[in-house]
Amino acid sequence: DGPTLRGFVQGWTHRPQPHDVDITFVNYVLHPLAGSETHLLARSHGWTFGEAFLFDASSSFLWEYVFENLFERPSRTDLLVTAPFGCLIGELRYWMREEGILPWLVDPLGSHGEPFVELTPEGFLFGLEGRF
């Protein structure tokens, strides 16, 4: 089935599903790694731990309720696993990179992994240029 307005509205008006169709490896390994990327991105641009966590949680929430909600109802597992565990992994990666520990493993793409997002202390901007 394709996306429907009814399904999208139900995603906002009903409780999240306990689980989604993703396998355990995706939910408990890949989703936290994706969450760690948003955390590392924010921390790399001078955001505090708390600000980076809020960015992680906001990113996860937006993904679940805006994008994924087009195809399936938001998942409680995704909401409770991606940001918190991603934050912990991302913070570990951040400190490992700061100390120069396994930089090729911790941040393999370096600044090349963020071509379309610019984060500043004032907020974040999408696009290749951060000035208007």
Salt bridges, closest charged atoms under 4 A:
ASP22 OD2 - HIS31 NE2 3.62
GLU37 OE2 - ARG93 NH2 2.78
ASP56 OD2 - HIS39 ND1 2.84
ASP78 OD1 - HIS31 ND1 3.10
GLU91 OE1 - HIS39 NE2 2.74
GLU91 OE1 - ARG43 NE 3.00
GLU98 OE2 - ARG97 NH2 3.83
ASP107 OD2 - ARG97 NH1 3.12
GLU114 OE2 - HIS45 NE2 3.10
GLU129 OE2 - ARG131 NE 3.75
